[in-house]
Amino acid sequence: MQIVVYGAGGVGGTIGARLFLAGADVSLIARGAHGREIQKHGLRFVAPDGDRRLRIPTFEHPSQRTWRGDEVVILSVKSQQTEAALADLAQAAPEATVVCAQNGVANERAAAARFNDVLAMVVWLPGVHLEPGVVVTHAEGRGGVLDCGRYPGGYSAQAVALAQLLEQAGFSCRADEQALRWKYAKLLSNLGNGVDALCGPEPARELMRAMRREALACYAAAGVPCASREDVQTRHRDTYRMVDIPGFPRGGGSTWQSLSRGTGNVETDYLNGEIVALGRAHGVSTPVNAAMQAAVAQALANGDAAGSWSLEKLDGFLARYAG
């Protein structure tokens, strides 16, 4: 199986690095300064078991690569970058299988509009990308949980083969005929990404509970299958644990990293915004998720740094907006 990882940030870089270390046939598509740095010096992959420079074949654009037509593309760009990435990929490799290894649940729909074979992949993987050419993971044990399956459902021989390959590379990965139920469960935890990005690791349990209640009400109204909290806890048992790496603090999640790098865009519209859209479609009120979406948009428009809001400031904004 020939693997192309499209988007070599914290998630994609970790997947590509571990596949490469396991001897898989893998290449990367990485844009801008990050891609140029990897091409010039290799990918610096920092993990609990070592700090390595990996000379993984890397391209800045799909058109620069020679395609056979049977590649499996693990798409790991942020959700707000999906449409542009898919458009470029469809021009270069229209027969590829696309695996959406991304937060949110909208990417598979977008991929299915252009590609015949689409797999959904849930990503529980602590990867960090803050500077060009460098990817860090703090996962010890398995490298992460990456269950996958055919979109929108059903058996897939490709999912089985990919799961076996990722298992050999050190991840915990299972082929699942209902992979989307895991992605909807992951979305529940990602609703707090904006809090993490704006306020840092502040305790906001009641806010998280409120966003989760709205999401679960939307799921029920829409008939969305979602793995339970108990299912998720059982699935994660004996997979990986977070450890410290001297010189490489853990930092925050994906939205925090986007703000920290100053990318100018974040994925909140595909996280809290997904719940807001579901609510509008099915007559469910979602004021807390809508306010959280607006707060992140305001911070982005202001150019606010990651962690620059206090929890009190966020609470005040949410109260004014929702009120």
Backbone as numpy.savetxt, mean C-alpha at the origin, in Angstrom:
# Nx Ny Nz CAx CAy CAz Cx Cy Cz
8.54 -17.62 -13.27 7.69 -16.43 -13.27 8.58 -15.19 -13.27
8.34 -14.32 -14.23 9.09 -13.07 -14.33 8.29 -11.96 -13.66
8.87 -11.34 -12.63 8.18 -10.35 -11.82 8.73 -8.96 -12.10
7.83 -8.01 -12.29 8.20 -6.60 -12.40 7.49 -5.86 -11.28
8.25 -5.20 -10.42 7.67 -4.42 -9.33 7.59 -2.97 -9.80
6.37 -2.47 -9.95 6.14 -1.12 -10.47 5.85 -0.21 -9.27
6.86 0.55 -8.88 6.78 1.39 -7.69 7.63 0.78 -6.60
8.87 1.24 -6.47 9.84 0.59 -5.57 10.05 1.38 -4.29
8.95 1.84 -3.69 9.03 2.54 -2.42 9.13 1.58 -1.26
8.52 1.95 -0.11 8.65 1.11 1.06 8.11 -0.29 0.85
6.95 -0.41 0.22 6.34 -1.71 -0.03 7.00 -2.40 -1.22
6.97 -1.75 -2.38 7.51 -2.37 -3.59 8.99 -2.65 -3.50
9.73 -1.73 -2.87 11.17 -1.95 -2.73 11.47 -3.15 -1.85
10.70 -3.32 -0.78 10.90 -4.48 0.10 10.55 -5.78 -0.61
9.43 -5.78 -1.33 9.05 -6.99 -2.07 10.11 -7.33 -3.12
10.51 -6.32 -3.89 11.52 -6.57 -4.93 12.84 -7.03 -4.36
13.26 -6.42 -3.25 14.54 -6.79 -2.64 14.53 -8.23 -2.15
13.47 -8.62 -1.46 13.43 -9.99 -0.93 13.28 -11.03 -2.04
12.55 -10.69 -3.09 12.48 -11.60 -4.24 13.86 -11.75 -4.89
14.56 -10.64 -5.04 15.89 -10.66 -5.64 16.86 -11.50 -4.81
16.81 -11.30 -3.48 17.69 -12.06 -2.59 17.37 -13.56 -2.64
16.12 -13.91 -2.96 15.73 -15.31 -3.05 16.02 -15.92 -4.41
16.59 -15.13 -5.32 16.96 -15.64 -6.63 15.87 -15.56 -7.67
14.80 -14.83 -7.42 13.71 -14.70 -8.39 14.12 -13.80 -9.55
13.45 -13.97 -10.67 13.66 -13.13 -11.85 12.81 -11.87 -11.66
13.42 -10.81 -11.14 12.68 -9.62 -10.78 13.38 -8.37 -11.28
12.59 -7.39 -11.68 13.10 -6.08 -12.03 12.18 -5.03 -11.43
12.66 -3.77 -11.39 11.92 -2.69 -10.77 11.62 -1.60 -11.79
10.50 -0.92 -11.57 10.25 0.35 -12.24 10.16 1.40 -11.15
11.11 2.31 -11.13 11.19 3.33 -10.09 11.46 4.67 -10.75
10.68 5.65 -10.40 10.72 6.93 -11.09 11.66 7.94 -10.44
11.99 8.96 -11.18 12.69 10.12 -10.66 14.02 9.84 -10.01
14.31 10.62 -8.97 15.61 10.51 -8.30 15.81 9.14 -7.68
14.73 8.54 -7.19 14.82 7.20 -6.59 15.29 6.19 -7.63
14.67 6.20 -8.80 15.06 5.27 -9.86 16.48 5.50 -10.33
16.85 6.77 -10.49 18.21 7.07 -10.96 19.25 6.62 -9.95
18.95 6.79 -8.67 19.89 6.38 -7.62 20.06 4.86 -7.62
18.97 4.12 -7.79 19.06 2.66 -7.83 19.85 2.21 -9.05
19.60 2.84 -10.18 20.34 2.48 -11.40 21.84 2.73 -11.22
22.18 3.79 -10.54 23.59 4.17 -10.41 24.30 3.38 -9.33
23.66 3.20 -8.18 24.36 2.62 -7.02 23.71 1.33 -6.50
22.57 0.94 -7.05 21.86 -0.20 -6.52 20.89 0.24 -5.44
19.94 -0.62 -5.11 18.98 -0.34 -4.05 19.61 -0.65 -2.70
19.64 0.34 -1.83 20.09 0.09 -0.46 18.89 -0.44 0.33
18.98 -1.70 0.72 17.88 -2.36 1.43 18.32 -2.66 2.85
17.69 -1.97 3.80 18.04 -2.09 5.21 16.94 -2.88 5.91
17.34 -3.97 6.58 16.40 -4.84 7.28 17.06 -5.31 8.57
16.29 -5.91 9.48 16.89 -6.40 10.72 18.04 -7.37 10.51
18.05 -8.07 9.37 19.11 -9.06 9.12 20.23 -8.53 8.25
20.28 -7.22 8.00 21.43 -6.70 7.24 21.15 -5.43 6.47
22.22 -4.80 6.02 22.19 -3.57 5.23 22.93 -3.87 3.94
22.20 -3.92 2.81 22.76 -4.42 1.55 22.56 -3.42 0.41
23.44 -3.51 -0.58 23.25 -2.82 -1.85 22.91 -3.88 -2.90
21.75 -3.78 -3.49 21.26 -4.80 -4.41 21.20 -4.23 -5.83
21.88 -4.88 -6.73 21.90 -4.44 -8.13 20.74 -5.08 -8.89
19.56 -4.62 -8.58 18.35 -5.12 -9.23 18.14 -4.35 -10.53
17.88 -5.04 -11.66 17.59 -4.31 -12.90 16.45 -3.33 -12.69
16.69 -2.06 -13.05 15.72 -1.00 -12.74 15.51 -0.10 -13.94
14.25 0.27 -14.16 13.86 1.14 -15.27 13.03 2.28 -14.70
13.13 3.44 -15.34 12.37 4.59 -14.86 10.97 4.66 -15.47
10.74 3.90 -16.54 9.44 3.94 -17.23 9.20 2.59 -17.88
7.97 2.11 -17.95 7.71 0.81 -18.59 8.21 0.70 -20.02
8.21 1.81 -20.75 8.63 1.78 -22.15 10.11 1.46 -22.31
10.91 1.60 -21.25 12.34 1.34 -21.34 12.69 -0.14 -21.21
11.70 -0.94 -20.85 11.93 -2.37 -20.63 11.46 -3.18 -21.82
12.14 -4.28 -22.12 11.69 -5.22 -23.16 10.76 -6.24 -22.53
9.52 -6.29 -23.01 8.50 -7.14 -22.42 8.27 -8.40 -23.25
8.07 -9.53 -22.58 7.75 -10.78 -23.26 6.25 -10.94 -23.45
5.47 -10.39 -22.53 4.02 -10.50 -22.61 3.40 -11.35 -21.52
4.23 -12.11 -20.79 3.68 -12.97 -19.74 4.16 -12.56 -18.34
4.63 -11.34 -18.20 5.14 -10.89 -16.92 4.00 -10.69 -15.90
4.36 -10.83 -14.64 3.47 -10.48 -13.53 3.98 -9.17 -12.96
3.14 -8.15 -13.01 3.52 -6.82 -12.55 2.90 -6.57 -11.18
3.73 -6.42 -10.17 3.25 -6.08 -8.84 3.20 -4.56 -8.75
1.99 -4.03 -8.82 1.79 -2.58 -8.83 1.75 -2.08 -7.39
2.73 -1.26 -7.02 2.81 -0.79 -5.64 3.02 0.71 -5.56
2.57 1.43 -6.58 2.53 2.89 -6.47 1.37 3.26 -5.55
1.36 4.50 -5.06 0.24 4.97 -4.25 -1.03 5.03 -5.11
-2.18 4.91 -4.48 -3.44 4.83 -5.22 -3.68 6.06 -6.10
-3.25 7.24 -5.65 -3.46 8.45 -6.45 -2.58 8.47 -7.70
-1.63 7.56 -7.79 -0.76 7.46 -8.96 -1.13 6.29 -9.87
-2.18 5.55 -9.51 -2.51 4.32 -10.22 -2.90 4.56 -11.67
-3.78 5.51 -11.92 -4.28 5.71 -13.29 -3.15 6.01 -14.26
-2.24 6.90 -13.88 -1.12 7.24 -14.76 -0.22 6.04 -14.97
0.04 5.27 -13.90 0.90 4.09 -14.02 0.27 3.05 -14.92
-1.03 2.82 -14.78 -1.71 1.83 -15.61 -1.73 2.24 -17.08
-1.90 3.54 -17.33 -1.90 4.01 -18.72 -0.55 3.74 -19.38
0.53 4.02 -18.66 1.87 3.76 -19.21 2.11 2.26 -19.39
1.67 1.47 -18.41 1.88 0.03 -18.49 1.08 -0.59 -19.61
-0.14 -0.12 -19.83 -0.98 -0.68 -20.89 -0.38 -0.44 -22.27
0.32 0.66 -22.43 0.99 0.94 -23.70 2.16 0.00 -23.93
2.88 -0.34 -22.86 4.10 -1.13 -22.99 3.84 -2.63 -22.90
2.89 -3.03 -22.06 2.71 -4.47 -21.78 1.24 -4.78 -21.57
0.42 -4.72 -22.62 -1.03 -4.90 -22.46 -1.44 -6.30 -22.03
-0.57 -7.30 -22.17 -0.91 -8.68 -21.81 -0.43 -9.06 -20.41
0.17 -8.15 -19.70 0.71 -8.47 -18.38 -0.41 -8.78 -17.38
-0.06 -9.56 -16.37 -0.94 -9.75 -15.22 -0.59 -8.67 -14.20
-1.60 -7.97 -13.69 -1.38 -6.88 -12.75 -1.83 -7.29 -11.37
-0.94 -7.14 -10.40 -1.22 -7.46 -9.00 -1.24 -6.14 -8.23
-2.38 -5.78 -7.68 -2.51 -4.50 -6.98 -2.11 -4.68 -5.52
-0.82 -4.44 -5.23 -0.28 -4.52 -3.88 -0.31 -3.13 -3.27
-1.50 -2.64 -2.97 -1.72 -1.25 -2.60 -2.80 -1.14 -1.53
-2.77 -0.03 -0.81 -3.85 0.26 0.12 -5.10 0.65 -0.66
-6.25 0.54 0.01 -7.50 0.90 -0.64 -8.05 -0.24 -1.48
-9.23 0.00 -2.06 -9.91 -1.05 -2.82 -10.32 -0.59 -4.22
-9.84 0.58 -4.65 -10.22 1.11 -5.96 -9.26 0.72 -7.07
-8.05 0.30 -6.71 -7.03 0.05 -7.71 -7.37 -1.12 -8.62
-7.94 -2.16 -8.04 -8.30 -3.33 -8.84 -9.34 -2.97 -9.91
-10.31 -2.14 -9.55 -11.30 -1.72 -10.53 -10.64 -0.99 -11.68
-9.71 -0.10 -11.35 -9.01 0.65 -12.39 -8.18 -0.28 -13.27
-7.50 -1.25 -12.67 -6.67 -2.17 -13.44 -7.52 -3.06 -14.35
-8.68 -3.48 -13.86 -9.54 -4.37 -14.65 -10.11 -3.68 -15.88
-10.12 -2.35 -15.89 -10.59 -1.62 -17.06 -9.59 -1.69 -18.21
-8.33 -2.05 -17.91 -7.28 -2.07 -18.93 -6.64 -3.44 -19.12
-6.72 -4.30 -18.11 -6.01 -5.58 -18.16 -6.97 -6.74 -17.89
-6.73 -7.84 -18.57 -7.60 -9.00 -18.44 -7.38 -9.75 -17.13
-6.12 -9.88 -16.71 -5.78 -10.64 -15.52 -5.35 -9.70 -14.40
-6.15 -9.62 -13.36 -5.88 -8.73 -12.24 -5.99 -9.52 -10.95
-4.99 -9.36 -10.07 -5.01 -9.97 -8.75 -5.07 -8.87 -7.69
-5.84 -9.13 -6.65 -5.86 -8.25 -5.48 -4.87 -8.78 -4.46
-4.07 -7.89 -3.88 -3.11 -8.30 -2.86 -3.23 -7.37 -1.66
-3.50 -7.95 -0.49 -3.51 -7.16 0.74 -2.07 -7.02 1.23
-1.73 -5.83 1.70 -0.35 -5.55 2.09 -0.29 -5.17 3.57
0.26 -6.06 4.36 0.66 -5.75 5.73 2.17 -5.88 5.76
2.86 -4.77 5.57 4.31 -4.80 5.40 4.88 -3.48 5.88
5.70 -3.47 6.92 6.25 -2.22 7.45 7.47 -1.75 6.67
7.23 -1.09 5.54 8.33 -0.58 4.72 8.40 0.94 4.79
9.60 1.47 4.73 9.82 2.92 4.81 10.71 3.36 3.65
10.27 4.42 2.96 11.09 5.02 1.90 11.03 6.53 2.07
12.16 7.11 2.50 12.22 8.55 2.75 13.29 9.26 1.94
14.26 8.53 1.40 15.31 9.17 0.61 15.61 8.33 -0.62
16.06 8.97 -1.70 16.30 8.25 -2.95 17.26 7.08 -2.77
16.89 5.94 -3.33 17.77 4.78 -3.35 17.74 3.93 -2.09
16.94 4.31 -1.09 16.97 3.62 0.20 15.56 3.14 0.59
15.47 1.87 0.97 14.23 1.29 1.49 14.57 0.55 2.78
13.74 0.74 3.79 13.98 0.14 5.11 12.75 -0.65 5.53
12.95 -1.82 6.09 11.86 -2.57 6.70 12.27 -3.00 8.10
11.33 -2.89 9.03 11.59 -3.25 10.42 10.95 -4.58 10.79
10.55 -5.36 9.80 9.88 -6.64 10.07 10.91 -7.74 10.32
10.75 -8.40 11.45 11.59 -9.55 11.78 10.73 -10.80 11.78
11.28 -11.89 11.28 10.50 -13.11 11.09 10.13 -13.19 9.63
8.85 -13.23 9.32 8.42 -13.10 7.93 8.50 -11.64 7.53
8.66 -11.39 6.23 8.82 -10.01 5.77 7.54 -9.21 5.74
6.41 -9.87 5.92 5.11 -9.21 5.85 4.06 -10.23 5.45
2.81 -9.80 5.44 1.69 -10.65 5.02 1.16 -10.10 3.71
1.13 -10.95 2.68 0.80 -10.51 1.32 -0.17 -11.48 0.64
-1.31 -11.73 1.24 -2.27 -12.65 0.64 -2.84 -12.07 -0.64
-3.10 -12.93 -1.62 -3.54 -12.44 -2.93 -4.56 -13.40 -3.54
-5.30 -12.89 -4.50 -6.28 -13.72 -5.19 -6.85 -13.01 -6.40
-7.52 -13.75 -7.23 -8.10 -13.23 -8.46 -9.12 -12.13 -8.14
-9.13 -11.09 -8.96 -10.12 -10.04 -8.82 -11.23 -10.26 -9.86
-12.51 -10.21 -9.46 -13.03 -9.88 -8.13 -13.12 -11.08 -7.18
-12.86 -12.27 -7.67 -12.90 -13.44 -6.80 -12.71 -14.70 -7.61
-12.56 -15.83 -6.92 -12.41 -17.11 -7.60 -10.98 -17.62 -7.60
-10.84 -18.85 -8.07 -9.53 -19.51 -8.07 -8.63 -18.92 -9.15
-7.33 -18.83 -8.85 -6.34 -18.34 -9.80 -5.05 -19.13 -9.64
-4.66 -19.83 -10.70 -3.39 -20.56 -10.66 -2.22 -19.60 -10.53
-2.34 -18.41 -11.11 -1.28 -17.42 -10.99 -1.12 -16.95 -9.54
-2.23 -16.79 -8.85 -2.16 -16.39 -7.44 -1.47 -17.46 -6.61
-1.76 -18.72 -6.90 -1.11 -19.82 -6.18 0.39 -19.81 -6.43
0.80 -19.65 -7.70 2.22 -19.64 -8.03 2.93 -18.43 -7.41
2.28 -17.27 -7.45 2.88 -16.07 -6.87 3.01 -16.21 -5.36
2.00 -16.78 -4.72 2.06 -16.99 -3.27 3.23 -17.89 -2.90
3.44 -18.93 -3.67 4.56 -19.85 -3.40 5.88 -19.12 -3.55
6.00 -18.29 -4.57 7.24 -17.55 -4.80 7.51 -16.56 -3.66
6.47 -15.87 -3.20 6.64 -14.91 -2.12 6.94 -15.60 -0.80
6.37 -16.78 -0.60 6.71 -17.57 0.59 8.19 -17.92 0.58
8.70 -18.33 -0.57 10.11 -18.68 -0.69 11.00 -17.47 -0.45
10.47 -16.27 -0.73 11.25 -15.04 -0.53 11.17 -14.53 0.90
10.44 -15.21 1.76 10.42 -14.84 3.17 9.18 -14.15 3.66
8.15 -14.03 2.81 6.90 -13.43 3.23 5.92 -14.51 3.67
4.86 -14.10 4.33 3.73 -14.99 4.59 2.68 -14.65 3.55
2.41 -15.57 2.65 1.52 -15.28 1.53 0.66 -16.50 1.21
-0.63 -16.28 1.12 -1.57 -17.34 0.77 -2.43 -16.89 -0.39
-2.75 -17.83 -1.27 -3.73 -17.55 -2.32 -5.12 -17.68 -1.71
-5.97 -16.71 -1.97 -7.30 -16.67 -1.35 -8.32 -16.33 -2.43
-9.38 -17.12 -2.52 -10.40 -16.90 -3.54 -11.27 -15.69 -3.22
-11.15 -15.16 -2.01 -11.89 -13.95 -1.62 -10.92 -12.93 -1.02
-9.92 -12.59 -1.79 -8.87 -11.71 -1.28 -9.38 -10.33 -0.91
-10.44 -9.86 -1.56 -10.93 -8.51 -1.29 -11.43 -8.35 0.15
-11.88 -9.43 0.77 -12.36 -9.28 2.15 -11.21 -8.87 3.07
-9.98 -9.29 2.75 -8.83 -8.87 3.53 -8.48 -7.41 3.24
-8.67 -6.98 1.99 -8.36 -5.59 1.66 -9.34 -4.62 2.32
-10.60 -5.03 2.41 -11.57 -4.18 3.11 -11.27 -4.13 4.60
-10.77 -5.22 5.16 -10.36 -5.21 6.56 -9.14 -4.31 6.77
-8.19 -4.37 5.85 -7.01 -3.50 5.94 -7.41 -2.03 5.82
-8.41 -1.75 4.99 -8.87 -0.37 4.82 -9.33 0.22 6.16
-9.93 -0.60 7.00 -10.37 -0.12 8.31 -9.20 0.46 9.11
-8.06 -0.22 9.08 -6.90 0.29 9.81 -6.28 1.49 9.11
-6.36 1.55 7.79 -5.79 2.67 7.05 -6.58 3.97 7.21
-7.80 3.90 7.77 -8.56 5.12 7.99 -7.85 6.05 8.96
-6.96 5.52 9.77 -6.20 6.34 10.71 -4.90 6.88 10.15
-4.62 6.62 8.86 -3.35 7.10 8.28 -3.23 8.62 8.35
-4.36 9.32 8.18 -4.32 10.77 8.22 -3.96 11.30 9.60
-4.48 10.65 10.65 -4.14 11.03 12.01 -2.65 10.87 12.24
-2.12 9.74 11.82 -0.69 9.47 11.94 0.13 10.51 11.19
-0.32 10.87 9.98 0.43 11.82 9.16 0.43 13.22 9.77
-0.71 13.64 10.30 -0.82 15.00 10.81 -0.28 15.16 12.23
-0.55 14.16 13.07 -0.27 14.31 14.50 0.82 13.39 15.02
1.33 12.50 14.20 2.30 11.53 14.69 1.60 10.44 15.47
2.35 9.67 16.23 1.77 8.51 16.92 0.99 8.90 18.18
0.03 9.80 18.02 -0.80 10.22 19.15 -1.95 9.23 19.34
-2.31 8.93 20.57 -3.47 8.04 20.78 -4.75 8.75 20.37
-5.51 8.16 19.49 -6.77 8.74 19.01 -7.80 7.63 18.88
-7.98 6.89 19.96 -8.79 5.67 19.89 -10.25 5.97 19.56
-10.82 7.01 20.19 -12.22 7.30 19.94 -12.44 7.76 18.50
-11.50 8.54 17.97 -11.59 8.96 16.58 -11.52 7.76 15.65
-10.60 6.84 15.93 -10.50 5.63 15.12 -11.77 4.80 15.20
-12.34 4.69 16.40 -13.57 3.92 16.55 -14.71 4.54 15.75
-14.76 5.88 15.75 -15.83 6.57 15.01 -15.70 6.33 13.51
-14.48 6.45 12.98 -14.29 6.21 11.54 -14.58 4.75 11.19
-14.20 3.85 12.07 -14.44 2.43 11.82 -15.95 2.12 11.86
-16.68 2.72 12.80 -18.12 2.49 12.87 -18.80 2.93 11.58
-18.40 4.11 11.08 -18.98 4.58 9.81 -18.66 3.61 8.68
-17.43 3.14 8.62 -17.02 2.23 7.55 -17.80 0.92 7.61
-17.95 0.36 8.79 -18.66 -0.91 8.93 -20.14 -0.75 8.57
-20.72 0.41 8.88 -22.10 0.67 8.49 -22.22 0.73 6.97
-21.23 1.33 6.33 -21.21 1.38 4.86 -21.05 -0.02 4.27
-20.16 -0.82 4.86 -19.95 -2.19 4.38 -21.25 -2.97 4.46
-21.95 -2.84 5.58 -23.20 -3.58 5.77 -24.24 -3.14 4.74
-24.34 -1.84 4.50 -25.32 -1.33 3.55 -25.00 -1.76 2.12
-23.72 -1.84 1.81 -23.29 -2.19 0.45 -23.13 -3.69 0.24
-23.22 -4.47 1.32 -23.00 -5.92 1.20 -21.55 -6.27 0.93
-20.64 -5.47 1.48 -19.21 -5.69 1.26 -18.69 -6.78 2.20
-18.01 -7.81 1.68 -17.41 -8.82 2.56 -16.16 -8.27 3.22
-16.02 -8.51 4.50 -14.87 -7.98 5.24 -14.45 -8.98 6.29
-13.17 -9.30 6.31 -12.64 -10.19 7.34 -12.79 -9.52 8.70
-13.10 -10.31 9.72 -13.29 -9.76 11.06 -11.95 -9.42 11.71
-12.02 -8.66 12.79 -10.80 -8.33 13.54 -10.15 -9.60 14.06
-10.97 -10.55 14.49 -10.44 -11.83 14.98 -9.75 -12.60 13.86
-10.34 -12.57 12.64 -9.71 -13.23 11.49 -8.32 -12.63 11.22
-8.24 -11.31 11.28 -6.97 -10.62 11.01 -5.94 -10.98 12.07
-6.35 -10.97 13.34 -5.41 -11.31 14.41 -4.91 -12.74 14.26
-5.79 -13.65 13.91 -5.38 -15.05 13.71 -4.43 -15.17 12.52
-4.74 -14.44 11.46 -3.88 -14.53 10.26 -2.48 -14.01 10.54
-2.35 -13.03 11.40 -1.05 -12.42 11.66 -0.22 -13.17 12.69
-0.82 -14.12 13.35 -0.12 -14.82 14.42 1.12 -15.53 13.87
2.25 -15.33 14.53 3.51 -15.99 14.16 3.98 -15.63 12.76
3.76 -14.38 12.33 4.24 -13.96 11.02 5.47 -13.04 11.17
5.27 -11.83 11.65 6.41 -10.93 11.83 6.18 -10.06 13.05
7.27 -9.47 13.53 7.18 -8.49 14.61 8.09 -7.32 14.26
7.75 -6.15 14.79 8.52 -4.94 14.53 9.70 -4.86 15.48
10.88 -4.56 14.94 12.07 -4.40 15.77 12.76 -3.09 15.39
13.57 -2.59 16.30 14.33 -1.37 16.04 15.59 -1.68 15.25
15.98 -0.74 14.39 17.24 -0.81 13.65 18.02 0.46 13.96
19.18 0.37 14.59 19.95 1.57 14.94 20.19 2.47 13.73
19.87 3.74 13.89 20.09 4.70 12.82 18.93 4.84 11.86
17.90 3.99 12.01 16.76 4.02 11.10 15.47 3.96 11.91
15.00 5.11 12.42 13.76 5.12 13.19 12.59 4.63 12.35
11.58 4.10 13.01 10.46 3.50 12.29 9.64 4.51 11.50
9.43 5.70 12.05 8.63 6.69 11.34 7.17 6.29 11.31
6.42 6.85 10.35 4.99 6.61 10.27 4.60 5.79 9.06
3.29 5.77 8.79 2.76 4.98 7.69 2.91 5.66 6.34
2.18 5.15 5.37 2.38 5.59 3.99 2.02 7.06 3.78
0.94 7.54 4.41 0.56 8.94 4.25 1.57 9.85 4.94
2.03 9.46 6.11 3.08 10.20 6.80 4.33 10.30 5.94
4.69 9.21 5.28 5.89 9.21 4.43 5.72 10.14 3.24
4.52 10.17 2.65 4.28 11.08 1.53 4.43 12.54 1.96
3.88 12.88 3.12 4.04 14.25 3.63 5.50 14.55 3.95
6.19 13.57 4.53 7.59 13.78 4.90 8.47 14.00 3.69
8.17 13.32 2.59 8.96 13.48 1.36 8.52 14.69 0.55
7.42 15.31 0.93 6.94 16.47 0.19 6.50 16.15 -1.21
5.80 15.04 -1.39 5.39 14.60 -2.73 4.30 15.49 -3.33
3.56 16.20 -2.48 2.48 17.05 -2.98 1.17 16.32 -3.16
1.13 15.03 -2.85 -0.12 14.28 -2.97 -0.11 13.14 -1.96
-1.28 12.73 -1.53 -1.44 11.64 -0.57 -2.62 10.78 -1.02
-2.83 9.65 -0.35 -3.85 8.69 -0.79 -5.14 8.74 0.02
-5.35 9.80 0.80 -6.52 9.87 1.68 -7.83 9.75 0.92
-7.90 10.28 -0.30 -9.14 10.19 -1.08 -9.51 8.74 -1.39
-8.53 7.84 -1.31 -8.78 6.43 -1.60 -8.90 5.59 -0.33
-8.81 6.25 0.82 -8.95 5.58 2.11 -10.23 6.10 2.77
-10.15 7.21 3.49 -11.36 7.81 4.04 -12.35 8.18 2.94
-11.82 8.63 1.80 -12.69 8.98 0.68 -13.48 7.81 0.13
-12.93 6.60 0.22 -13.66 5.41 -0.21 -14.89 5.20 0.66
-14.75 5.42 1.97 -15.88 5.27 2.88 -16.94 6.35 2.61
-16.48 7.58 2.38 -17.41 8.66 2.06 -18.20 8.33 0.80
-17.51 7.82 -0.22 -18.20 7.47 -1.47 -19.20 6.33 -1.26
-18.81 5.32 -0.49 -19.74 4.22 -0.19 -20.96 4.74 0.55
-20.73 5.63 1.51 -21.84 6.19 2.27 -22.81 6.95 1.39
-22.29 7.75 0.49 -23.16 8.51 -0.41 -23.94 7.60 -1.34
-23.32 6.51 -1.76 -23.99 5.58 -2.67 -25.08 4.78 -1.98
-24.97 4.59 -0.66 -25.90 3.70 0.04 -26.64 4.38 1.19
-26.61 5.70 1.22 -27.41 6.42 2.19 -26.93 6.32 3.62
-25.63 6.22 3.81 -25.04 6.13 5.15 -24.26 7.41 5.43
-24.50 8.02 6.58 -23.79 9.25 6.94 -22.36 8.93 7.38
-21.39 9.69 6.86 -19.97 9.46 7.19 -19.28 10.77 7.52
-19.76 11.53 8.48 -19.18 12.87 8.75 -17.76 12.83 9.26
-17.38 11.81 10.03 -16.03 11.79 10.60 -15.01 11.48 9.51
-15.29 10.51 8.65 -14.36 10.21 7.56 -14.28 11.37 6.58
-15.41 12.04 6.31 -15.38 13.21 5.42 -14.54 14.33 6.02
-14.67 14.54 7.32 -13.88 15.58 7.98 -12.40 15.23 7.99
-12.08 13.95 8.18 -10.68 13.53 8.17 -10.08 13.73 6.77
-10.84 13.40 5.75 -10.40 13.63 4.37 -10.14 15.11 4.14
-11.02 15.97 4.64 -10.85 17.42 4.47 -9.65 17.94 5.24
-9.40 17.39 6.43 -8.27 17.85 7.24 -6.94 17.58 6.54
-6.81 16.40 5.98 -5.57 16.07 5.27 -5.42 16.94 4.03
-6.52 17.17 3.32 -6.46 18.05 2.14 -6.03 19.46 2.53
-6.52 19.94 3.67 -6.14 21.28 4.15 -4.66 21.33 4.49
-4.18 20.31 5.18 -2.75 20.27 5.53 -1.88 20.22 4.27
-2.31 19.47 3.29 -1.56 19.37 2.04 -1.54 20.72 1.32
-2.70 21.40 1.27 -2.77 22.71 0.62 -1.90 23.73 1.33
-1.80 23.61 2.66 -0.99 24.55 3.44 0.49 24.24 3.39
0.85 23.06 2.89 2.25 22.64 2.93 2.71 22.26 4.32
1.79 21.81 5.17 2.14 21.46 6.54 3.03 20.22 6.58
3.98 20.23 7.48 4.90 19.11 7.62 4.21 17.95 8.33
4.72 16.75 8.12 4.21 15.58 8.83 4.38 15.78 10.33
3.33 15.46 11.08 3.39 15.56 12.53 3.28 16.97 13.08
2.91 17.95 12.25 2.91 19.34 12.70 1.61 19.77 13.36
0.58 18.93 13.29 -0.68 19.24 13.97 -0.70 18.59 15.34
-1.30 19.26 16.30 -1.58 18.62 17.58 -2.91 17.87 17.45
-3.12 16.93 18.33 -4.38 16.20 18.32 -5.54 17.15 18.64
-5.27 18.16 19.48 -6.30 19.15 19.81 -6.69 19.97 18.56
-5.69 20.34 17.76 -5.99 21.07 16.53 -6.82 20.22 15.58
-6.47 18.94 15.45 -7.22 18.06 14.57 -8.65 17.89 15.09
-8.80 17.67 16.38 -10.13 17.51 16.96 -10.98 18.75 16.70
-10.37 19.92 16.84 -11.09 21.17 16.59 -11.54 21.29 15.15
-10.65 20.92 14.22 -10.99 20.97 12.80 -12.13 20.01 12.51
-12.03 18.80 13.02 -13.05 17.78 12.75 -14.40 18.23 13.30
-14.39 18.81 14.50 -15.64 19.25 15.12 -16.29 20.36 14.29
-15.49 21.32 13.83 -16.03 22.42 13.02 -16.56 21.90 11.69
-15.80 21.00 11.07 -16.20 20.49 9.75 -17.44 19.62 9.85
-17.42 18.66 10.76 -18.55 17.75 10.90 -19.78 18.48 11.42
-19.56 19.50 12.26 -20.67 20.26 12.82 -21.37 21.10 11.77
